Amino acid sequence: MTEAMRGFDNHNRNDASRYAVAEGVTRAPLWRLLRLMWANYHFSLIAVAVCIAVTGLTTLASTLFTRSLIDDYVVPLTQVDNPQYASLAQTLFTLAMVLVIGVIASYVHSRLMINVSQGTMLKLRTSLFDKMQTLPVSFFDSNSHGRVMSTYTNDVDSLRQMIGDSLPQTLNSLITIAVTFVSMVVLSIPLTVVSIIMALVMTRCTARLGRISRAHFKTQQATLAEVNGFVEEMVGGLRVVKVFNHEQQAVRQFDTLNEQLRSSTYNANRFANIVMPVNGNLSHLSYVLIAVIGAWLILRGGVDLSLGTLVAFLTLNKSFARPVSGISQQMNSVLNASVGAERVFDLSDSESESDNGKVTLVNVVVNAAGDMMPTPLRTGQWAWMIPRGTGVSPRFVRVSGGVEFSHVDFGYSADHTVLHDINITAMPGQKIAFVGGTGAGKTTITNLINRFYDISHGTITLDGIAVTDISKSHLRRALGMVLQQTHLFTGSVLDNIRYGRLDATDQDCIEAAKLVGADGFIRRLSNGYHTVLLDDGGNLSEGERQLLAIARAAVADPPVLILDEATSSIDTRTERLVQRGMDNLMSGRTTFVIAHRLSTVRNADCIIVLDHGKIIEYGNHDELMEYRGAYYNLYTGGL
């Protein structure tokens, strides 16, 4: 990643939710965007500035030629009987060559800005996606998918329009204003004062209307993200909407959001679009004032002001007012881009997931002396490599899968504790089951093992090593997880199984599918293992999708396995078929099982009963049934 791209992450915020509600431009987002462009395309931008300057100068040359045309050619030629046009033709040819140079410069700067704008958008989206991979799960809990997607599409696209169109036009306008102002001062100082006064009035109107418009543009972008999030949610839950006959309610909700978007967009563009006619009328007023005052000065005499000079100055006055009006025309794009840049950098500035772990997971071989040595080859023997300082060989601890919770407290927020004094010891190879009502804390416990969230108090160890000391990526590599809600990616069945271990061969994937009982239905698909899955596996049943998720975990072959309602979508007959494969998958590895279907956890070594974040019972099936407590009531359906 370039230094400029790393600059995106220089200002991290402690509250990721500020991405959702960003108030004020405290970090000059457009200035940061310009810095990014300069860092990556400074040579191109210099060339663009030169080309724009050349274009502006050629335009100015054609304007100033009006003075020479009238005073040096038209008036003198009308006063002679036999006028000679050779010098005029030569001057016109020279002017034509100057204008051709201006056309070429304009073409070059347009092509360069295409490269700059598209390249910047590429880097922005790449940086955003890289950043998104580092964000914690809590970020996506507080920001909808549609809102995040709106940043990638609408907000980034608003920057593209500003970079590709508004920026070069604004730069062109500024250069034109500068060179025109100098020319106007040379031609007539009194008339220049009148032009400056009118330009200041135009600038004042533009600034005032711009502040009002920008507030509405902020509301527009935020509302647009809400609309995108709502549409994404409704499309994903369309079946639920139809099952419960909520179509009309969904339409009413969408109409409300859509009306808010329409209203904010209308107000934003209403004020931004007022700028152009206001400045246009002020420009016409300035032209009239210059013409009247200039004619009065010529008729009065005593001032070095010729007819050609007045005509040229009137043209320059238009050239002076036109850039100001042109800048105002870009107001919509600039204001929209300002809000878009703010939202883009808010996402980029969101606090990344912290990871101070130094312990890593490595493949090892055991030499004749019984010592473990790391190897890049996949040996099937894993160990934790614990660094012990510079110049000292690391210590290796064999991965066995022992997990221990000691006095663990946890809350998603500081003022609300979800888990209270959790103590669990899972010996290597044991099967630990969590049961309890909805909201008891079962899934939360498993999310703490892989550090999706960090605990508030206590310790969690894996093979005697605190999980906070283990690198998160290596920790999660040692944990296989099958979620209740499966997700399949666009690609073949083999690709989706291989997602559990990218270096797995086709045969490894097939063996994993056989292990969990998925081989039969896969071979019945149109192209077997090479069948392409689309739309999150929409052409498969829920049970088949979950079997592929289980096969994905099987091919990873982790020492610790977490099954979060892994068989909830599998019917009873399929469950019996897959149970043997599941037993093979769980054999020899520590397994944590979350299940509402208690028949799947009867053979667990320890069943932990949770209620409101507390452990109220634990033991094996027979012990808990004999105890006749909460587990007995859950199992028998008693109250």
C-alpha positions in Angstrom: 0.0 0.0 0.0 1.4 3.4 -0.9 2.2 6.1 1.6 -0.8 8.1 0.4 -3.2 5.2 0.9 -1.8 4.6 4.4 -2.6 8.2 5.0 -6.3 7.2 5.0 -5.7 5.5 8.3 -3.8 8.2 10.1 -6.8 9.5 12.0 -8.6 6.6 13.6 -11.8 7.3 15.7 -12.8 5.5 18.8 -16.5 5.3 17.9 -17.2 3.4 14.6 -20.8 4.6 14.8 -19.7 8.1 13.8 -19.5 6.7 10.3 -23.3 6.4 10.4 -23.8 10.0 11.8 -21.0 12.3 10.6 -21.5 15.9 11.7 -19.3 18.7 10.4 -16.2 18.6 8.2 -13.6 18.6 11.0 -10.9 17.1 8.8 -11.3 18.8 5.5 -12.3 15.7 3.5 -11.9 17.5 0.1 -8.4 18.6 1.2 -7.5 15.0 2.1 -8.8 13.9 -1.3 -6.6 16.4 -3.1 -3.6 15.3 -1.0 -4.3 11.7 -2.1 -4.5 12.7 -5.7 -1.3 14.8 -5.5 0.6 11.9 -3.8 -0.3 9.5 -6.6 -0.7 11.7 -9.7 1.4 14.8 -9.1 3.1 14.7 -12.5 -0.3 14.3 -14.2 -1.8 17.1 -12.2 1.1 19.4 -13.0 0.6 18.6 -16.7 -3.2 19.2 -16.3 -2.5 22.6 -14.7 -0.1 23.6 -17.5 -2.6 22.5 -20.2 -5.4 24.4 -18.5 -3.2 27.5 -18.2 -2.3 27.2 -21.9 -6.0 26.8 -22.8 -6.9 29.9 -20.7 -4.1 32.0 -22.2 -5.1 31.1 -25.7 -8.7 32.1 -24.9 -7.4 35.4 -23.5 -5.3 36.0 -26.5 -8.3 35.7 -28.8 -10.1 38.1 -26.5 -7.3 40.7 -26.5 -7.1 40.4 -30.2 -10.5 42.2 -30.4 -8.8 45.4 -29.2 -6.1 45.1 -31.8 -8.6 44.1 -34.5 -10.6 47.3 -34.0 -7.9 49.8 -33.2 -5.1 48.5 -35.4 -7.0 47.1 -38.4 -10.7 47.8 -38.7 -10.6 51.6 -38.0 -7.4 52.3 -40.0 -8.6 50.1 -42.9 -11.8 52.1 -43.1 -9.9 55.3 -43.4 -7.9 54.5 -46.5 -9.0 54.2 -50.2 -6.9 51.1 -51.0 -6.7 48.9 -47.9 -4.1 46.1 -47.7 -5.2 43.0 -45.8 -1.9 41.0 -45.8 -0.9 42.0 -42.3 -4.5 41.2 -41.1 -4.4 37.8 -42.7 -1.0 37.0 -41.1 -2.3 38.1 -37.7 -5.4 36.0 -38.1 -3.3 32.9 -39.1 -1.1 33.4 -36.0 -4.3 33.6 -33.9 -5.6 30.4 -35.5 -2.3 28.6 -34.6 -2.6 29.8 -31.0 -6.2 28.5 -30.8 -5.2 25.1 -32.2 -2.6 24.9 -29.4 -5.4 25.7 -27.0 -7.6 22.9 -28.5 -4.7 20.4 -28.2 -4.0 21.4 -24.6 -7.7 21.1 -23.7 -7.8 17.6 -25.2 -4.6 16.5 -23.3 -5.9 17.8 -20.0 -9.2 16.0 -20.5 -7.5 12.7 -21.2 -5.2 13.1 -18.2 -8.1 13.8 -15.9 -9.8 10.6 -17.0 -6.8 8.7 -15.8 -6.5 10.7 -12.6 -10.2 10.4 -11.7 -10.5 6.7 -12.5 -7.2 5.8 -10.9 -8.2 7.7 -7.8 -11.5 5.9 -7.6 -9.7 2.6 -8.0 -7.4 3.4 -5.1 -10.3 4.7 -3.0 -12.4 1.6 -3.4 -9.3 -0.7 -2.9 -8.4 1.2 0.3 -12.0 1.1 1.5 -12.2 -2.7 0.9 -8.9 -3.3 2.5 -10.1 -1.2 5.5 -13.3 -3.1 5.7 -11.4 -6.4 6.2 -9.8 -4.9 9.3 -13.0 -3.7 10.9 -14.4 -5.5 13.9 -17.7 -7.4 13.9 -19.2 -4.7 16.1 -18.9 -2.2 13.2 -21.2 -4.2 11.0 -23.6 -4.7 13.9 -24.1 -0.9 14.1 -24.0 -0.1 10.3 -26.3 -1.8 7.8 -24.9 -3.5 4.7 -26.9 -1.1 2.5 -25.3 1.9 4.2 -21.8 0.5 3.7 -22.6 -0.3 0.0 -23.9 3.2 -0.5 -20.4 4.5 0.4 -18.8 2.2 -2.3 -21.3 3.3 -4.9 -23.0 6.7 -4.5 -20.4 8.5 -2.3 -17.4 7.3 -4.4 -19.2 8.1 -7.6 -19.9 11.7 -6.4 -16.1 12.0 -6.0 -15.6 10.8 -9.5 -17.8 13.4 -10.9 -16.1 16.1 -8.9 -12.6 15.0 -9.9 -13.3 14.3 -13.5 -15.5 17.4 -14.2 -15.7 20.0 -11.5 -12.1 20.1 -10.5 -10.6 20.8 -13.9 -13.4 23.3 -14.7 -12.8 25.0 -11.4 -9.1 25.2 -11.9 -9.7 26.5 -15.4 -12.0 29.1 -14.0 -9.4 30.2 -11.4 -6.7 30.5 -14.0 -9.0 32.4 -16.3 -10.0 34.8 -13.5 -6.3 35.5 -12.7 -5.1 36.2 -16.2 -8.2 38.1 -17.0 -7.9 40.3 -14.0 -4.3 41.2 -14.9 -5.4 42.1 -18.5 -8.3 44.2 -17.2 -6.0 46.1 -14.9 -3.7 46.8 -17.9 -6.7 48.0 -20.0 -8.6 50.2 -17.5 -8.3 50.4 -13.8 -11.7 52.3 -13.3 -13.6 49.6 -15.2 -11.7 46.9 -13.3 -13.0 48.3 -10.0 -16.6 48.0 -11.2 -15.9 44.4 -12.3 -14.3 43.5 -8.9 -17.3 44.9 -7.0 -19.8 42.9 -9.0 -17.6 39.7 -8.7 -17.5 40.1 -4.9 -21.3 40.4 -4.8 -21.5 37.2 -7.0 -19.0 35.4 -4.7 -21.0 36.4 -1.6 -24.2 35.1 -3.0 -22.5 31.8 -4.0 -21.0 31.3 -0.6 -24.2 32.0 1.3 -26.4 29.8 -0.9 -23.7 27.1 -0.8 -23.7 26.8 3.0 -27.5 26.3 2.9 -27.3 23.8 0.1 -24.5 21.8 1.7 -26.6 21.1 4.7 -29.3 19.6 2.5 -26.7 17.6 0.6 -25.6 16.0 3.8 -29.1 15.0 4.6 -29.5 13.7 1.0 -26.5 11.4 1.2 -27.5 10.1 4.6 -31.1 9.5 3.4 -29.9 7.8 0.3 -27.9 5.4 2.4 -31.0 4.7 4.5 -33.0 3.9 1.3 -30.3 1.6 0.0 -30.1 -0.2 3.4 -33.9 -0.6 3.4 -34.1 -1.9 -0.1 -31.2 -4.4 0.6 -33.1 -5.6 3.7 -36.4 -6.0 1.9 -34.8 -7.9 -1.0 -33.0 -10.2 1.4 -36.2 -10.8 3.5 -38.7 -10.8 0.6 -40.1 -14.2 1.5 -40.7 -13.2 5.1 -42.5 -10.0 3.8 -44.8 -12.1 1.6 -45.4 -14.8 4.2 -46.7 -12.2 6.7 -48.5 -10.1 4.1 -46.4 -7.0 4.9 -46.2 -5.8 1.3 -48.3 -2.7 1.9 -46.4 -1.9 5.1 -43.1 -2.3 3.3 -44.4 0.0 0.5 -45.4 2.6 3.1 -42.1 2.5 4.8 -40.3 2.8 1.5 -42.5 5.7 0.4 -41.7 7.5 3.7 -37.9 7.1 3.1 -38.2 7.9 -0.6 -40.1 11.1 0.2 -37.4 12.1 2.7 -34.8 11.5 -0.1 -36.9 13.5 -2.6 -37.4 16.4 -0.2 -33.7 16.6 0.8 -32.6 16.2 -2.8 -35.1 18.9 -3.9 -33.9 21.4 -1.3 -30.2 20.7 -2.0 -30.6 21.2 -5.7 -33.0 24.1 -5.3 -30.6 26.3 -3.4 -27.6 25.1 -5.5 -29.4 25.8 -8.8 -30.4 29.3 -7.6 -26.8 30.3 -7.7 -26.5 30.1 -11.5 -29.4 32.4 -12.5 -28.5 34.8 -9.7 -24.9 35.1 -10.9 -26.1 35.2 -14.5 -28.2 38.2 -13.8 -25.5 39.9 -11.8 -23.1 39.2 -14.7 -25.5 40.9 -17.1 -25.8 43.8 -14.7 -22.0 44.1 -14.6 -21.9 44.1 -18.4 -24.4 46.9 -18.6 -22.6 49.0 -16.0 -19.2 48.5 -17.7 -20.8 49.5 -21.1 -22.4 52.6 -19.7 -19.5 53.8 -17.7 -17.0 53.0 -20.5 -19.1 54.9 -23.1 -19.4 57.8 -20.7 -15.6 57.9 -20.2 -14.9 57.8 -24.0 -17.5 60.6 -24.7 -16.2 62.7 -21.9 -12.6 62.4 -23.1 -9.5 62.9 -21.1 -9.1 59.2 -20.4 -6.9 56.8 -22.4 -9.8 54.6 -23.4 -10.4 53.7 -27.0 -13.4 52.0 -28.6 -11.4 48.8 -29.2 -10.3 48.9 -25.5 -13.9 49.2 -24.4 -15.0 46.3 -26.6 -12.1 44.1 -25.4 -12.9 45.0 -21.8 -16.5 44.1 -22.2 -15.4 40.7 -23.5 -13.0 40.4 -20.6 -15.7 41.3 -18.2 -17.7 38.4 -19.6 -14.6 36.2 -19.3 -14.2 37.4 -15.7 -17.8 36.8 -14.7 -18.2 33.5 -16.6 -15.6 31.6 -14.4 -17.4 32.8 -11.3 -20.6 31.6 -12.8 -18.9 28.5 -13.9 -17.7 27.8 -10.4 -21.3 28.3 -9.1 -22.5 25.8 -11.7 -20.2 23.2 -10.2 -21.6 23.9 -6.8 -23.9 20.8 -6.8 -21.0 18.5 -7.7 -18.6 20.0 -5.2 -21.1 20.1 -2.3 -22.2 16.5 -3.1 -18.5 15.4 -3.3 -17.7 17.2 -0.1 -20.4 15.1 1.7 -19.4 12.0 -0.2 -15.7 12.5 0.8 -16.7 13.0 4.4 -18.6 9.7 4.4 -15.8 7.9 2.6 -13.2 9.1 5.0 -15.5 8.4 8.0 -15.5 4.8 6.9 -11.7 4.9 6.3 -11.1 6.5 9.7 -13.2 3.9 11.6 -11.2 2.1 14.2 -9.6 -1.1 13.0 -9.8 -4.3 15.0 -6.9 -4.3 17.4 -4.6 -7.3 17.6 -1.6 -7.4 19.9 -1.1 -11.1 19.8 2.4 -12.4 19.1 1.7 -16.2 19.3 1.3 -17.8 15.9 0.1 -21.2 14.6 2.7 -23.2 12.6 3.0 -26.6 11.1 5.7 -28.6 12.8 7.7 -31.8 12.4 9.2 -33.7 15.3 12.8 -34.7 15.0 14.5 -37.8 16.5 15.1 -36.0 19.8 11.4 -35.2 20.1 11.8 -31.5 19.5 9.2 -29.7 17.3 10.5 -27.7 14.4 8.4 -25.4 12.2 8.0 -26.3 8.5 6.2 -24.6 5.6 4.8 -27.9 4.6 1.3 -29.1 5.7 2.1 -31.9 8.1 -1.2 -32.2 10.0 0.8 -31.5 13.2 0.2 -28.0 14.6 1.9 -26.0 17.4 1.8 -22.6 18.9 5.0 -20.7 18.4 5.6 -18.4 21.3 8.4 -15.8 20.9 10.7 -15.4 23.8 12.7 -12.3 22.8 15.4 -11.3 20.3 18.1 -13.9 19.9 16.2 -16.5 21.8 14.6 -19.5 20.1 10.8 -19.5 20.4 8.9 -22.0 22.5 6.5 -24.5 20.9 3.3 -25.8 22.4 1.5 -28.6 20.7 -2.1 -27.7 19.6 -4.4 -30.0 21.5 -7.6 -27.9 21.7 -8.0 -27.4 25.4 -10.1 -24.4 26.2 -10.7 -22.7 29.6 -12.9 -19.8 30.7 -12.0 -18.4 34.1 -14.3 -15.9 35.7 -15.3 -14.3 32.4 -17.6 -11.3 32.3 -18.7 -9.7 29.1 -21.1 -6.9 27.9 -21.7 -5.5 24.4 -21.7 -2.1 26.2 -20.1 -0.9 29.4 -23.4 -0.5 31.2 -25.0 -3.9 30.3 -23.3 -7.2 31.2 -24.4 -10.2 29.2 -22.3 -12.9 30.7 -21.6 -13.2 34.4 -18.7 -15.2 35.9 -18.4 -17.9 33.3 -16.1 -20.8 34.2 -15.7 -23.6 31.7 -13.0 -26.2 31.2 -13.0 -28.1 27.9 -10.3 -30.8 27.8 -8.7 -31.7 24.5 -11.1 -33.8 22.4 -14.2 -33.1 24.6 -17.6 -32.2 23.2 -19.1 -29.3 25.1 -22.7 -28.4 24.5 -24.5 -25.2 25.3 -28.3 -25.2 25.8 -30.7 -22.6 27.1 -33.4 -20.2 26.0 -33.0 -17.5 23.4 -30.7 -14.8 24.6 -29.1 -16.9 27.3 -25.6 -16.2 25.9 -24.8 -19.4 24.0 -23.6 -17.8 20.8 -21.9 -15.0 22.7 -19.6 -17.5 24.5 -18.4 -18.9 21.2 -17.9 -15.4 19.8 -15.5 -14.8 22.7 -13.4 -17.8 21.9 -12.4 -16.5 18.4 -12.3 -12.9 19.7 -15.0 -11.4 17.6 -15.4 -9.5 20.9 -13.0 -9.1 23.8 -14.1 -9.9 27.3 -14.6 -7.3 30.0 -13.1 -9.4 32.9 -11.4 -12.8 33.4 -9.3 -14.9 31.0 -9.9 -17.3 28.1 -7.0 -19.7 27.3 -6.4 -22.1 24.4 -3.9 -24.8 25.2 -2.9 -22.8 28.3 -2.2 -19.6 26.2 -4.4 -16.5 26.8 -6.3 -15.9 23.5 -5.3 -12.2 23.8 -1.7 -13.3 23.3 -2.5 -15.2 20.1 -2.6 -13.4 16.8 -6.3 -13.2 15.8 -5.8 -14.5 12.3 -3.9 -17.5 13.7 -6.4 -18.0 16.5 -9.3 -18.2 14.0 -7.3 -20.5 11.8 -7.3 -23.0 14.7 -11.0 -22.7 15.1 -13.5 -24.1 12.7 -17.0 -22.6 12.9 -20.3 -23.5 11.3 -22.8 -20.8 11.7 -26.6 -21.1 11.9 -26.9 -18.7 9.0 -24.9 -20.1 6.1 -23.4 -18.0 3.3 -22.3 -19.4 0.0 -20.3 -17.4 -2.5 -20.7 -17.2 -6.2 -18.6 -20.0 -7.6 -18.6 -23.8 -8.0 -19.4 -26.2 -5.2 -15.7 -27.1 -5.0 -14.8 -23.4 -4.6 -17.3 -23.0 -1.7 -16.0 -26.0 0.1 -12.4 -25.0 -0.5 -13.2 -21.6 1.2 -12.4 -23.4 4.4 -8.8 -24.1 3.2 -7.7 -22.4 0.0 -4.8 -24.8 -0.6 -7.1 -27.9 -0.4 -7.1 -30.1 -3.5 -10.3 -31.2 -5.2 -10.0 -34.6 -3.7 -9.7 -33.0 -0.2 -12.9 -31.2 -0.8 -14.7 -34.3 -2.0 -13.5 -36.3 1.0 -14.8 -33.5 3.3 -18.2 -33.7 1.5 -18.3 -37.4 1.9 -17.4 -37.1 5.6 -20.4 -34.9 6.4 -22.8 -36.7 4.1 -23.0 -34.0 1.4 -21.5 -36.1 -1.5 -24.8 -37.7 -2.5 -26.8 -34.5 -3.2 -23.8 -32.8 -4.8 -23.4 -35.6 -7.4 -27.1 -35.2 -8.2 -26.6 -31.5 -9.2 -26.4 -30.6 -12.9 -22.6 -30.5 -13.0 -21.8 -32.2 -9.7 -19.0 -30.6 -7.8 -18.5 -28.1 -10.7 -22.0 -26.8 -10.4 -21.9 -23.0 -10.2 -23.8 -21.6 -7.2 -25.4 -18.1 -7.6 -27.4 -15.9 -5.3 -26.1 -17.4 -2.0 -26.9 -20.9 -3.2 -30.5 -20.0 -4.0 -31.0 -23.2 -6.1 -30.2 -25.4 -3.0 -32.4 -26.2 -0.1 -31.5 -24.8 3.4 -30.3 -28.2 4.5 -28.1 -28.6 1.4 -26.6 -25.2 2.0 -25.8 -26.0 5.6 -24.2 -29.3 4.6 -21.8 -27.4 2.3 -21.0 -25.1 5.3 -20.2 -28.1 7.4 -18.1 -29.6 4.6 -16.2 -26.2 4.5 -15.4 -26.6 8.2 -14.4 -30.2 7.6 -11.8 -29.4 4.9 -10.2 -26.9 7.2 -9.5 -29.7 9.7 -9.2 -27.4 12.8 -8.3 -28.6 16.3 -11.3 -26.8 17.8 -14.7 -26.9 16.2 -17.7 -24.6 17.0 -21.1 -25.6 15.7 -23.7 -22.9 16.1 -27.0 -24.7 15.4 -25.2 -26.4 12.6 -28.0 -28.9 11.9 -30.9 -26.6 12.6 -32.0 -26.6 8.9 -31.5 -30.4 8.3 -34.5 -32.6 8.5 -34.6 -35.6 10.9 -33.8 -38.2 8.1 -30.9 -36.1 6.8 -29.7 -35.5 10.4 -29.3 -39.2 11.0 -27.3 -39.5 7.7 -25.0 -36.6 8.6 -24.6 -37.4 12.3 -22.1 -40.2 11.6 -20.1 -37.8 9.5 -20.4 -35.2 12.2 -19.2 -37.6 14.8 -16.2 -38.4 12.5 -15.6 -34.7 12.1 -15.7 -34.1 15.9 -13.6 -37.1 16.7 -10.3 -36.1 18.3 -11.0 -32.4 18.4 -12.5 -30.1 21.0 -16.0 -29.2 19.9 -18.5 -26.6 21.2 -22.0 -27.2 20.1 -25.0 -24.9 20.4 -28.2 -26.7 19.9 -31.9 -26.2 20.5 -32.5 -29.7 19.2 -31.4 -31.5 22.4 -31.2 -34.9 20.8 -28.1 -33.8 19.0 -26.2 -33.2 22.2 -27.0 -36.3 24.2 -23.6 -37.8 23.7 -21.8 -34.5 24.8 -19.1 -34.9 27.5 -20.5 -31.9 29.2 -23.8 -30.0 28.7 -23.8 -26.5 30.1 -27.2 -24.9 30.7 -27.3 -21.1 30.5 -29.9 -18.7 31.6 -29.6 -14.9 31.3 -25.8 -15.1 30.9 -25.2 -17.4 33.9 -24.3 -21.1 34.1 -27.1 -22.7 36.1 -26.4 -26.4 35.5 -23.7 -28.5 33.9 -23.0 -32.2 33.5 -23.6 -35.0 31.0 -27.0 -36.0 29.8 -27.7 -38.7 32.3 -26.5 -36.6 35.3 -28.7 -33.6 34.2 -31.8 -35.8 33.6 -31.3 -37.4 37.0 -31.0 -33.9 38.6 -34.4 -33.0 37.1 -33.7 -29.3 36.8 -33.8 -26.8 33.9 -32.2 -29.3 31.4 -34.8 -32.0 32.3 -37.6 -29.5 31.6 -36.1 -28.5 28.3 -35.6 -32.0 27.2 -39.0 -33.3 28.2 -40.8 -30.2 27.3 -41.9 -29.6 30.9 -42.5 -26.2 32.5 
